[in-house]
Amino acid sequence: MKLEIGVTASRTKTITDADIRAFALASGDTNSVHLDEEAAAQSRFGRRIAHGMLTASVISAVLGNDLPGPGTIYLGQELKFKAPVFLDDTITATVELIQYREDKRIATFRTTVTNQAGVLVIEGEAVVIAPAAT
């Protein structure tokens, strides 16, 4: 795919209990708001939420698999967490190319994640080195 300003790609994923537990195990983040129904019920959210970084990882899946695709190297990611993601929410991560320095293959993407109701849960910006064109 040719990298042109405005090009977009998205991925959708439903966040399951298994996803949250696997992320907690892999990351070491065992905060009870993610894993314990009773503790989470006492939190400001009233129920369990997904890890913010689990939610953001779907952005990485778009960049690494779809746009720019395999061989992409992350240089940086800015994130703003706007709303919680709950167990069984379906989220969609979207990336949009907003800058491209072709000589260095440095691409900047606007990144957003929304839930099934269209609520913005994450917004930010990613900078990557795009793979060489084949």
VOZAMAR-679713 format. One record per atom (N, C-alpha, C): residue number from 1; residue in three letters; atom name; x, y, z. Coordinates in Angstrom, 3 decimals, always signed. Each point is the difference from the previous one (the first is absolute). Layout:
BEGIN
num NUM; residu ALA; atome CA; x X; y Y; z Z
...
END
This chain:
BEGIN
num 1; residu MET; atome N; x +0.847; y -1.180; z +0.000
num 1; residu MET; atome CA; x -0.847; y +1.180; z +0.000
num 1; residu MET; atome C; x +0.894; y +1.246; z +0.000
num 2; residu LYS; atome N; x -0.314; y +0.928; z -0.886
num 2; residu LYS; atome CA; x +0.741; y +1.261; z -0.062
num 2; residu LYS; atome C; x -0.405; y +0.870; z +1.178
num 3; residu LEU; atome N; x +0.999; y +0.587; z +0.647
num 3; residu LEU; atome CA; x -0.269; y +0.862; z +1.146
num 3; residu LEU; atome C; x -0.322; y +1.414; z -0.492
num 4; residu GLU; atome N; x -1.272; y +0.335; z +0.075
num 4; residu GLU; atome CA; x -0.477; y +1.318; z -0.387
num 4; residu GLU; atome C; x -0.739; y +0.606; z +1.181
num 5; residu ILE; atome N; x +0.183; y +1.291; z +0.203
num 5; residu ILE; atome CA; x -0.673; y +0.698; z +1.096
num 5; residu ILE; atome C; x -1.505; y -0.285; z -0.081
num 6; residu GLY; atome N; x -0.577; y -0.351; z +1.148
num 6; residu GLY; atome CA; x -1.438; y -0.259; z +0.073
num 6; residu GLY; atome C; x -0.383; y -1.464; z -0.072
num 7; residu VAL; atome N; x +0.929; y -0.874; z -0.399
num 7; residu VAL; atome CA; x -0.324; y -1.424; z -0.071
num 7; residu VAL; atome C; x -0.239; y -0.520; z +1.419
num 8; residu THR; atome N; x -0.965; y -0.918; z +0.147
num 8; residu THR; atome CA; x -0.361; y -0.532; z +1.313
num 8; residu THR; atome C; x -0.072; y -1.523; z -0.026
num 9; residu ALA; atome N; x +0.069; y -0.562; z +1.206
num 9; residu ALA; atome CA; x -0.234; y -1.433; z +0.194
num 9; residu ALA; atome C; x -0.538; y -0.181; z +1.412
num 10; residu SER; atome N; x -0.793; y -1.063; z +0.196
num 10; residu SER; atome CA; x -0.621; y -0.266; z +1.302
num 10; residu SER; atome C; x -0.004; y -1.492; z +0.295
num 11; residu ARG; atome N; x -0.092; y -0.291; z +1.288
num 11; residu ARG; atome CA; x -0.220; y -1.366; z +0.500
num 11; residu ARG; atome C; x -0.997; y +0.076; z +1.138
num 12; residu THR; atome N; x -0.829; y -1.029; z +0.109
num 12; residu THR; atome CA; x -1.011; y -0.074; z +1.051
num 12; residu THR; atome C; x +0.243; y -1.244; z +0.836
num 13; residu LYS; atome N; x -0.178; y +0.151; z +1.326
num 13; residu LYS; atome CA; x +0.217; y -1.120; z +0.924
num 13; residu LYS; atome C; x -0.953; y +0.120; z +1.168
num 14; residu THR; atome N; x -0.563; y -1.113; z +0.432
num 14; residu THR; atome CA; x -0.778; y -0.054; z +1.231
num 14; residu THR; atome C; x +0.945; y -0.390; z +1.130
num 15; residu ILE; atome N; x -0.017; y +0.803; z +1.075
num 15; residu ILE; atome CA; x +0.886; y -0.223; z +1.141
num 15; residu ILE; atome C; x -0.656; y -1.007; z +0.945
num 16; residu THR; atome N; x +0.644; y -1.150; z +0.172
num 16; residu THR; atome CA; x -0.564; y -1.084; z +0.806
num 16; residu THR; atome C; x +0.702; y -0.097; z +1.353
num 17; residu ASP; atome N; x -0.597; y -0.758; z +0.883
num 17; residu ASP; atome CA; x +0.622; y -0.292; z +1.287
num 17; residu ASP; atome C; x +1.362; y -0.660; z -0.210
num 18; residu ALA; atome N; x +0.068; y -0.922; z -0.953
num 18; residu ALA; atome CA; x +1.272; y -0.684; z -0.287
num 18; residu ALA; atome C; x +1.062; y +0.998; z -0.459
num 19; residu ASP; atome N; x -0.375; y +0.989; z -0.817
num 19; residu ASP; atome CA; x +0.950; y +1.028; z -0.444
num 19; residu ASP; atome C; x +0.556; y +0.772; z +1.192
num 20; residu ILE; atome N; x -0.896; y +0.420; z +0.890
num 20; residu ILE; atome CA; x +0.399; y +0.792; z +1.162
num 20; residu ILE; atome C; x +0.917; y -0.806; z +0.910
num 21; residu ARG; atome N; x -0.355; y -1.260; z +0.252
num 21; residu ARG; atome CA; x +0.824; y -0.839; z +0.876
num 21; residu ARG; atome C; x +1.366; y -0.296; z -0.630
num 22; residu ALA; atome N; x +0.027; y -0.243; z -1.301
num 22; residu ALA; atome CA; x +1.274; y -0.256; z -0.673
num 22; residu ALA; atome C; x +0.879; y +1.253; z +0.012
num 23; residu PHE; atome N; x -0.608; y +1.162; z -0.202
num 23; residu PHE; atome CA; x +0.779; y +1.240; z +0.033
num 23; residu PHE; atome C; x +0.541; y +0.260; z +1.396
num 24; residu ALA; atome N; x -0.812; y -0.255; z +1.021
num 24; residu ALA; atome CA; x +0.457; y +0.166; z +1.386
num 24; residu ALA; atome C; x +1.198; y -0.904; z +0.277
num 25; residu LEU; atome N; x -0.070; y -1.236; z -0.467
num 25; residu LEU; atome CA; x +1.097; y -0.945; z +0.192
num 25; residu LEU; atome C; x +1.252; y +0.456; z -0.746
num 26; residu ALA; atome N; x -0.170; y +0.410; z -1.250
num 26; residu ALA; atome CA; x +1.154; y +0.407; z -0.816
num 26; residu ALA; atome C; x +0.626; y +1.299; z +0.504
num 27; residu SER; atome N; x -0.819; y +0.930; z +0.438
num 27; residu SER; atome CA; x +0.507; y +1.321; z +0.393
num 27; residu SER; atome C; x +0.358; y +0.101; z +1.477
num 28; residu GLY; atome N; x -0.592; y -0.868; z +0.816
num 28; residu GLY; atome CA; x +0.186; y +0.100; z +1.438
num 28; residu GLY; atome C; x -0.940; y +0.995; z +0.661
num 29; residu ASP; atome N; x -0.869; y +0.631; z -0.779
num 29; residu ASP; atome CA; x -0.970; y +0.968; z +0.536
num 29; residu ASP; atome C; x -1.228; y -0.762; z +0.475
num 30; residu THR; atome N; x -0.012; y -0.301; z +1.296
num 30; residu THR; atome CA; x -1.109; y -0.765; z +0.577
num 30; residu THR; atome C; x -0.921; y +0.886; z +0.834
num 31; residu ASN; atome N; x -0.084; y +1.269; z -0.346
num 31; residu ASN; atome CA; x -0.899; y +0.934; z +0.673
num 31; residu ASN; atome C; x -1.391; y -0.620; z +0.073
num 32; residu SER; atome N; x -0.608; y +0.035; z +1.174
num 32; residu SER; atome CA; x -1.294; y -0.659; z +0.215
num 32; residu SER; atome C; x -1.119; y +0.594; z -0.852
num 33; residu VAL; atome N; x +0.143; y +1.222; z -0.454
num 33; residu VAL; atome CA; x -1.050; y +0.587; z -0.843
num 33; residu VAL; atome C; x -0.127; y -0.760; z -1.329
num 34; residu HIS; atome N; x +1.054; y -0.754; z -0.350
num 34; residu HIS; atome CA; x -0.024; y -0.796; z -1.226
num 34; residu HIS; atome C; x -0.457; y -1.430; z +0.231
num 35; residu LEU; atome N; x +0.237; y -0.522; z +1.214
num 35; residu LEU; atome CA; x -0.132; y -1.444; z +0.217
num 35; residu LEU; atome C; x -1.057; y -0.417; z +1.018
num 36; residu ASP; atome N; x -0.424; y +0.881; z +0.870
num 36; residu ASP; atome CA; x -0.871; y -0.371; z +1.118
num 36; residu ASP; atome C; x -1.315; y +0.767; z -0.075
num 37; residu GLU; atome N; x -1.087; y -0.738; z -0.225
num 37; residu GLU; atome CA; x -1.328; y +0.621; z -0.144
num 37; residu GLU; atome C; x -0.383; y +0.838; z +1.228
num 38; residu GLU; atome N; x +0.213; y -0.562; z +1.186
num 38; residu GLU; atome CA; x -0.393; y +0.710; z +1.225
num 38; residu GLU; atome C; x +0.786; y +1.288; z +0.186
num 39; residu ALA; atome N; x +1.299; y -0.073; z -0.160
num 39; residu ALA; atome CA; x +0.835; y +1.198; z +0.144
num 39; residu ALA; atome C; x -0.344; y +1.018; z -1.079
num 40; residu ALA; atome N; x -0.187; y -0.462; z -1.217
num 40; residu ALA; atome CA; x -0.323; y +0.906; z -1.103
num 40; residu ALA; atome C; x -1.346; y +0.674; z +0.213
num 41; residu ALA; atome N; x -0.939; y -0.709; z +0.642
num 41; residu ALA; atome CA; x -1.320; y +0.584; z +0.276
num 41; residu ALA; atome C; x +0.117; y +1.210; z +0.922
num 42; residu GLN; atome N; x +1.042; y +0.042; z +0.813
num 42; residu GLN; atome CA; x +0.222; y +1.117; z +0.917
num 42; residu GLN; atome C; x +0.791; y +1.144; z -0.652
num 43; residu SER; atome N; x +0.474; y -0.215; z -1.204
num 43; residu SER; atome CA; x +0.807; y +1.014; z -0.687
num 43; residu SER; atome C; x -0.899; y +1.055; z -0.639
num 44; residu ARG; atome N; x +0.606; y +1.032; z -0.499
num 44; residu ARG; atome CA; x -0.746; y +1.063; z -0.686
num 44; residu ARG; atome C; x -0.724; y -0.519; z -1.236
num 45; residu PHE; atome N; x +0.413; y -1.163; z -0.536
num 45; residu PHE; atome CA; x -0.601; y -0.550; z -1.210
num 45; residu PHE; atome C; x -1.178; y -0.912; z +0.284
num 46; residu GLY; atome N; x -0.074; y -0.534; z +1.233
num 46; residu GLY; atome CA; x -1.118; y -0.841; z +0.398
num 46; residu GLY; atome C; x +0.067; y -1.432; z -0.477
num 47; residu ARG; atome N; x +0.976; y -0.311; z -0.810
num 47; residu ARG; atome CA; x +0.193; y -1.363; z -0.508
num 47; residu ARG; atome C; x +1.396; y -0.114; z -0.578
num 48; residu ARG; atome N; x +0.383; y -1.216; z -0.368
num 48; residu ARG; atome CA; x +1.337; y -0.245; z -0.529
num 48; residu ARG; atome C; x +0.239; y +0.759; z -1.301
num 49; residu ILE; atome N; x +1.233; y +0.465; z -0.138
num 49; residu ILE; atome CA; x +0.413; y +0.656; z -1.237
num 49; residu ILE; atome C; x +1.226; y -0.711; z -0.572
num 50; residu ALA; atome N; x +0.172; y +0.150; z -1.293
num 50; residu ALA; atome CA; x +1.200; y -0.523; z -0.665
num 50; residu ALA; atome C; x +1.180; y +0.919; z +0.301
num 51; residu HIS; atome N; x +1.176; y -0.540; z -0.020
num 51; residu HIS; atome CA; x +1.221; y +0.802; z +0.106
num 51; residu HIS; atome C; x +0.025; y +0.979; z -1.172
num 52; residu GLY; atome N; x +0.404; y +1.223; z +0.279
num 52; residu GLY; atome CA; x +0.132; y +0.979; z -1.073
num 52; residu GLY; atome C; x +0.975; y -0.452; z -1.073
num 53; residu MET; atome N; x +1.096; y -0.601; z +0.431
num 53; residu MET; atome CA; x +1.009; y -0.431; z -0.972
num 53; residu MET; atome C; x -0.460; y -1.212; z -0.808
num 54; residu LEU; atome N; x -0.866; y -0.824; z +0.556
num 54; residu LEU; atome CA; x -0.601; y -1.077; z -0.778
num 54; residu LEU; atome C; x -0.833; y +0.597; z -1.125
num 55; residu THR; atome N; x -0.807; y +0.972; z +0.347
num 55; residu THR; atome CA; x -0.827; y +0.678; z -1.003
num 55; residu THR; atome C; x +0.890; y +0.632; z -1.074
num 56; residu ALA; atome N; x +1.060; y +0.695; z +0.434
num 56; residu ALA; atome CA; x +0.899; y +0.670; z -0.939
num 56; residu ALA; atome C; x +0.754; y -0.986; z -0.882
num 57; residu SER; atome N; x +0.172; y -1.224; z +0.465
num 57; residu SER; atome CA; x +0.758; y -0.972; z -0.783
num 57; residu SER; atome C; x -0.674; y -0.333; z -1.328
num 58; residu VAL; atome N; x -1.285; y +0.252; z -0.103
num 58; residu VAL; atome CA; x -0.680; y -0.247; z -1.278
num 58; residu VAL; atome C; x +0.495; y +0.990; z -1.055
num 59; residu ILE; atome N; x +0.423; y +1.194; z +0.435
num 59; residu ILE; atome CA; x +0.618; y +0.955; z -0.934
num 59; residu ILE; atome C; x +1.260; y -0.628; z -0.587
num 60; residu SER; atome N; x +0.809; y -0.613; z +0.852
num 60; residu SER; atome CA; x +1.224; y -0.661; z -0.457
num 60; residu SER; atome C; x -0.319; y -1.084; z -1.023
num 61; residu ALA; atome N; x -1.084; y -0.729; z +0.211
num 61; residu ALA; atome CA; x -0.391; y -1.056; z -0.944
num 61; residu ALA; atome C; x -0.320; y +0.591; z -1.370
num 62; residu VAL; atome N; x -0.665; y +1.153; z -0.033
num 62; residu VAL; atome CA; x -0.312; y +0.646; z -1.287
num 62; residu VAL; atome C; x +1.299; y +0.407; z -0.696
num 63; residu LEU; atome N; x +0.868; y +0.689; z +0.741
num 63; residu LEU; atome CA; x +1.248; y +0.492; z -0.598
num 63; residu LEU; atome C; x +0.886; y -1.145; z -0.474
num 64; residu GLY; atome N; x +0.129; y -1.038; z +0.789
num 64; residu GLY; atome CA; x +0.903; y -1.098; z -0.330
num 64; residu GLY; atome C; x -0.513; y -0.966; z -1.040
num 65; residu ASN; atome N; x -1.326; y -0.068; z -0.153
num 65; residu ASN; atome CA; x -0.576; y -0.970; z -0.929
num 65; residu ASN; atome C; x -0.642; y +0.608; z -1.240
num 66; residu ASP; atome N; x -0.518; y +1.220; z +0.123
num 66; residu ASP; atome CA; x -0.823; y +0.549; z -1.066
num 66; residu ASP; atome C; x +0.576; y +1.259; z -0.647
num 67; residu LEU; atome N; x +0.332; y +0.990; z +0.797
num 67; residu LEU; atome CA; x +0.463; y +1.285; z -0.524
num 67; residu LEU; atome C; x +0.991; y +0.618; z +0.960
num 68; residu PRO; atome N; x +1.245; y +0.102; z -0.315
num 68; residu PRO; atome CA; x +0.627; y -0.349; z -1.274
num 68; residu PRO; atome C; x +0.172; y -1.502; z -0.225
num 69; residu GLY; atome N; x -0.025; y -0.832; z +1.077
num 69; residu GLY; atome CA; x +0.024; y -1.439; z -0.189
num 69; residu GLY; atome C; x +1.254; y -0.668; z +0.519
num 70; residu PRO; atome N; x +0.184; y -1.287; z -0.343
num 70; residu PRO; atome CA; x +1.133; y -0.771; z +0.497
num 70; residu PRO; atome C; x +1.335; y +0.693; z -0.265
num 71; residu GLY; atome N; x +0.834; y +0.038; z +1.036
num 71; residu GLY; atome CA; x +1.289; y +0.659; z -0.093
num 71; residu GLY; atome C; x -0.005; y +1.400; z +0.596
num 72; residu THR; atome N; x -1.180; y +0.485; z +0.393
num 72; residu THR; atome CA; x -0.109; y +1.318; z +0.626
num 72; residu THR; atome C; x +0.753; y -0.002; z +1.326
num 73; residu ILE; atome N; x +0.699; y +1.100; z +0.277
num 73; residu ILE; atome CA; x +0.731; y +0.160; z +1.251
num 73; residu ILE; atome C; x -0.558; y +1.210; z +0.738
num 74; residu TYR; atome N; x -0.495; y -0.232; z +1.210
num 74; residu TYR; atome CA; x -0.532; y +1.075; z +0.848
num 74; residu TYR; atome C; x +1.133; y +0.916; z +0.456
num 75; residu LEU; atome N; x -0.182; y +1.303; z -0.112
num 75; residu LEU; atome CA; x +0.918; y +0.975; z +0.575
num 75; residu LEU; atome C; x -0.612; y +0.682; z +1.214
num 76; residu GLY; atome N; x -1.320; y +0.155; z -0.008
num 76; residu GLY; atome CA; x -0.657; y +0.649; z +1.125
num 76; residu GLY; atome C; x -1.507; y -0.060; z -0.116
num 77; residu GLN; atome N; x -0.652; y +0.146; z +1.153
num 77; residu GLN; atome CA; x -1.464; y -0.004; z +0.045
num 77; residu GLN; atome C; x -0.451; y +0.923; z +1.120
num 78; residu GLU; atome N; x -0.809; y +0.973; z -0.335
num 78; residu GLU; atome CA; x -0.634; y +0.865; z +0.993
num 78; residu GLU; atome C; x -1.431; y -0.490; z +0.170
num 79; residu LEU; atome N; x -0.446; y -0.125; z +1.249
num 79; residu LEU; atome CA; x -1.346; y -0.485; z +0.283
num 79; residu LEU; atome C; x -0.696; y +0.907; z +0.997
num 80; residu LYS; atome N; x -1.269; y +0.222; z -0.227
num 80; residu LYS; atome CA; x -0.861; y +0.648; z +0.987
num 80; residu LYS; atome C; x -1.193; y -0.925; z +0.209
num 81; residu PHE; atome N; x -0.163; y -0.447; z +1.237
num 81; residu PHE; atome CA; x -1.095; y -0.906; z +0.341
num 81; residu PHE; atome C; x -1.221; y +0.847; z +0.328
num 82; residu LYS; atome N; x -1.045; y -0.139; z -0.810
num 82; residu LYS; atome CA; x -1.164; y +0.875; z +0.087
num 82; residu LYS; atome C; x -1.190; y -0.629; z +0.718
num 83; residu ALA; atome N; x -0.111; y -1.317; z -0.043
num 83; residu ALA; atome CA; x -1.133; y -0.701; z +0.617
num 83; residu ALA; atome C; x +0.424; y -1.441; z +0.260
num 84; residu PRO; atome N; x -0.627; y -0.645; z +0.993
num 84; residu PRO; atome CA; x +0.372; y -1.390; z +0.301
num 84; residu PRO; atome C; x -0.518; y -0.978; z -1.050
num 85; residu VAL; atome N; x +0.694; y -1.130; z -0.083
num 85; residu VAL; atome CA; x -0.448; y -1.131; z -0.811
num 85; residu VAL; atome C; x -0.354; y -1.105; z +0.982
num 86; residu PHE; atome N; x -1.220; y -0.492; z -0.118
num 86; residu PHE; atome CA; x -0.509; y -1.013; z +0.914
num 86; residu PHE; atome C; x +0.104; y -1.389; z -0.614
num 87; residu LEU; atome N; x -0.052; y -0.997; z +0.855
num 87; residu LEU; atome CA; x -0.049; y -1.394; z -0.423
num 87; residu LEU; atome C; x -1.102; y -0.163; z -1.045
num 88; residu ASP; atome N; x +0.313; y -0.672; z -1.086
num 88; residu ASP; atome CA; x -0.909; y -0.295; z -1.112
num 88; residu ASP; atome C; x -0.317; y +1.195; z -0.892
num 89; residu ASP; atome N; x +0.663; y +1.153; z +0.202
num 89; residu ASP; atome CA; x -0.133; y +1.092; z -0.966
num 89; residu ASP; atome C; x +0.679; y -0.418; z -1.298
num 90; residu THR; atome N; x -0.519; y +0.487; z -1.104
num 90; residu THR; atome CA; x +0.620; y -0.190; z -1.312
num 90; residu THR; atome C; x +0.604; y +1.334; z -0.405
num 91; residu ILE; atome N; x +1.314; y -0.015; z -0.194
num 91; residu ILE; atome CA; x +0.705; y +1.230; z -0.313
num 91; residu ILE; atome C; x +0.526; y -0.036; z -1.436
num 92; residu THR; atome N; x +0.123; y +1.175; z -0.582
num 92; residu THR; atome CA; x +0.571; y +0.134; z -1.337
num 92; residu THR; atome C; x +1.130; y +1.007; z +0.061
num 93; residu ALA; atome N; x +1.196; y -0.444; z -0.359
num 93; residu ALA; atome CA; x +1.168; y +0.865; z -0.088
num 93; residu ALA; atome C; x +0.167; y +0.426; z -1.457
num 94; residu THR; atome N; x +0.213; y +1.300; z -0.192
num 94; residu THR; atome CA; x +0.167; y +0.556; z -1.343
num 94; residu THR; atome C; x +1.257; y +0.851; z -0.036
num 95; residu VAL; atome N; x +0.758; y -0.147; z -1.065
num 95; residu VAL; atome CA; x +1.167; y +0.844; z -0.229
num 95; residu VAL; atome C; x -0.213; y +0.757; z -1.312
num 96; residu GLU; atome N; x +0.443; y +1.269; z +0.005
num 96; residu GLU; atome CA; x -0.094; y +0.834; z -1.200
num 96; residu GLU; atome C; x +1.344; y +0.683; z -0.215
num 97; residu LEU; atome N; x +0.584; y -0.154; z -1.181
num 97; residu LEU; atome CA; x +1.281; y +0.619; z -0.306
num 97; residu LEU; atome C; x -0.179; y +1.514; z -0.103
num 98; residu ILE; atome N; x +0.763; y +0.722; z +0.839
num 98; residu ILE; atome CA; x -0.109; y +1.465; z -0.019
num 98; residu ILE; atome C; x +1.291; y +0.684; z -0.444
num 99; residu GLN; atome N; x +1.133; y -0.714; z +0.026
num 99; residu GLN; atome CA; x +1.280; y +0.528; z -0.477
num 99; residu GLN; atome C; x +0.837; y -1.156; z -0.497
num 100; residu TYR; atome N; x +0.781; y +0.253; z -1.055
num 100; residu TYR; atome CA; x +0.900; y -1.047; z -0.469
num 100; residu TYR; atome C; x +1.256; y +0.632; z -0.574
num 101; residu ARG; atome N; x +1.138; y -0.390; z +0.570
num 101; residu ARG; atome CA; x +1.311; y +0.428; z -0.498
num 101; residu ARG; atome C; x +0.566; y -1.169; z -0.789
num 102; residu GLU; atome N; x -0.203; y +0.047; z -1.297
num 102; residu GLU; atome CA; x +0.311; y -1.134; z -0.864
num 102; residu GLU; atome C; x +1.481; y -0.370; z +0.011
num 103; residu ASP; atome N; x +0.912; y +0.981; z +0.069
num 103; residu ASP; atome CA; x +1.434; y -0.308; z -0.045
num 103; residu ASP; atome C; x +0.456; y -0.841; z +1.188
num 104; residu LYS; atome N; x -0.648; y +0.163; z +1.144
num 104; residu LYS; atome CA; x +0.338; y -0.768; z +1.210
num 104; residu LYS; atome C; x -1.057; y -1.058; z +0.322
num 105; residu ARG; atome N; x -1.078; y -0.017; z -0.771
num 105; residu ARG; atome CA; x -1.143; y -0.905; z +0.199
num 105; residu ARG; atome C; x -0.633; y +0.192; z +1.390
num 106; residu ILE; atome N; x +0.045; y +1.225; z +0.520
num 106; residu ILE; atome CA; x -0.587; y +0.290; z +1.305
num 106; residu ILE; atome C; x -1.440; y +0.459; z -0.203
num 107; residu ALA; atome N; x -0.907; y -0.760; z +0.568
num 107; residu ALA; atome CA; x -1.431; y +0.260; z -0.159
num 107; residu ALA; atome C; x -0.619; y +0.353; z +1.343
num 108; residu THR; atome N; x -0.838; y +1.018; z -0.008
num 108; residu THR; atome CA; x -0.729; y +0.414; z +1.202
num 108; residu THR; atome C; x -1.478; y -0.267; z -0.234
num 109; residu PHE; atome N; x -0.615; y -0.664; z +0.962
num 109; residu PHE; atome CA; x -1.408; y -0.377; z -0.105
num 109; residu PHE; atome C; x -0.809; y +0.588; z +1.143
num 110; residu ARG; atome N; x -1.175; y +0.511; z -0.304
num 110; residu ARG; atome CA; x -1.000; y +0.284; z +1.034
num 110; residu ARG; atome C; x -0.567; y -1.357; z +0.385
num 111; residu THR; atome N; x -0.105; y -0.255; z +1.306
num 111; residu THR; atome CA; x -0.501; y -1.292; z +0.469
num 111; residu THR; atome C; x -1.217; y +0.220; z +0.892
num 112; residu THR; atome N; x -1.041; y -0.766; z -0.243
num 112; residu THR; atome CA; x -1.199; y +0.074; z +0.830
num 112; residu THR; atome C; x -0.512; y -1.405; z +0.278
num 113; residu VAL; atome N; x -0.661; y -0.128; z +1.147
num 113; residu VAL; atome CA; x -0.704; y -1.236; z +0.328
num 113; residu VAL; atome C; x -1.382; y +0.411; z +0.486
num 114; residu THR; atome N; x -1.016; y -0.628; z -0.561
num 114; residu THR; atome CA; x -1.383; y +0.250; z +0.409
num 114; residu THR; atome C; x -0.625; y -1.309; z +0.456
num 115; residu ASN; atome N; x -1.063; y +0.109; z +0.805
num 115; residu ASN; atome CA; x -0.723; y -1.214; z +0.401
num 115; residu ASN; atome C; x -1.202; y -0.217; z -0.915
num 116; residu GLN; atome N; x -0.772; y -1.032; z +0.304
num 116; residu GLN; atome CA; x -1.118; y -0.389; z -0.853
num 116; residu GLN; atome C; x -1.079; y +1.078; z -0.094
num 117; residu ALA; atome N; x -0.034; y +0.943; z +0.939
num 117; residu ALA; atome CA; x -0.974; y +1.095; z -0.025
num 117; residu ALA; atome C; x +0.568; y +1.233; z -0.705
num 118; residu GLY; atome N; x +1.223; y -0.123; z -0.518
num 118; residu GLY; atome CA; x +0.632; y +1.122; z -0.674
num 118; residu GLY; atome C; x +0.681; y +0.984; z +0.935
num 119; residu VAL; atome N; x +0.104; y -0.349; z +1.283
num 119; residu VAL; atome CA; x +0.651; y +0.862; z +0.981
num 119; residu VAL; atome C; x +1.516; y -0.082; z -0.181
num 120; residu LEU; atome N; x +0.666; y +1.146; z -0.071
num 120; residu LEU; atome CA; x +1.454; y +0.059; z -0.101
num 120; residu LEU; atome C; x +0.595; y -0.410; z +1.337
num 121; residu VAL; atome N; x +0.797; y -1.072; z +0.015
num 121; residu VAL; atome CA; x +0.605; y -0.461; z +1.241
num 121; residu VAL; atome C; x +1.493; y +0.320; z +0.070
num 122; residu ILE; atome N; x +0.655; y +0.101; z -1.148
num 122; residu ILE; atome CA; x +1.410; y +0.391; z -0.070
num 122; residu ILE; atome C; x +0.200; y +0.871; z -1.233
num 123; residu GLU; atome N; x +0.811; y +1.040; z +0.159
num 123; residu GLU; atome CA; x +0.464; y +0.738; z -1.162
num 123; residu GLU; atome C; x +1.482; y +0.249; z +0.165
num 124; residu GLY; atome N; x +0.697; y +0.163; z -1.109
num 124; residu GLY; atome CA; x +1.426; y +0.239; z +0.086
num 124; residu GLY; atome C; x +0.646; y +0.101; z -1.350
num 125; residu GLU; atome N; x +1.316; y -0.219; z +0.013
num 125; residu GLU; atome CA; x +0.784; y +0.112; z -1.210
num 125; residu GLU; atome C; x +1.144; y -1.008; z +0.072
num 126; residu ALA; atome N; x +0.249; y -0.680; z -1.093
num 126; residu ALA; atome CA; x +1.095; y -0.967; z -0.087
num 126; residu ALA; atome C; x +0.984; y +0.437; z -1.056
num 127; residu VAL; atome N; x +1.285; y -0.241; z +0.280
num 127; residu VAL; atome CA; x +1.061; y +0.237; z -0.987
num 127; residu VAL; atome C; x +0.707; y -1.323; z -0.206
num 128; residu VAL; atome N; x +0.139; y -0.383; z -1.274
num 128; residu VAL; atome CA; x +0.608; y -1.285; z -0.335
num 128; residu VAL; atome C; x +0.963; y +0.160; z -1.176
num 129; residu ILE; atome N; x +0.862; y -0.978; z -0.143
num 129; residu ILE; atome CA; x +0.749; y -0.134; z -1.238
num 129; residu ILE; atome C; x -0.756; y -1.020; z -0.835
num 130; residu ALA; atome N; x -0.436; y +0.420; z -1.161
num 130; residu ALA; atome CA; x -0.761; y -0.878; z -0.887
num 130; residu ALA; atome C; x +0.958; y -0.970; z -0.686
num 131; residu PRO; atome N; x -0.470; y -1.215; z -0.268
num 131; residu PRO; atome CA; x +0.853; y -0.955; z -0.717
num 131; residu PRO; atome C; x +0.295; y +0.517; z -1.410
num 132; residu ALA; atome N; x +1.107; y -0.458; z -0.563
num 132; residu ALA; atome CA; x +0.338; y +0.366; z -1.366
num 132; residu ALA; atome C; x -1.056; y -0.565; z -0.938
num 133; residu ALA; atome N; x -0.324; y +0.762; z -1.029
num 133; residu ALA; atome CA; x -0.984; y -0.467; z -0.993
num 133; residu ALA; atome C; x +0.539; y -1.233; z -0.702
num 134; residu THR; atome N; x -0.915; y -0.922; z -0.273
num 134; residu THR; atome CA; x +0.435; y -1.231; z -0.696
num 134; residu THR; atome C; x -0.457; y +0.002; z -1.422
END
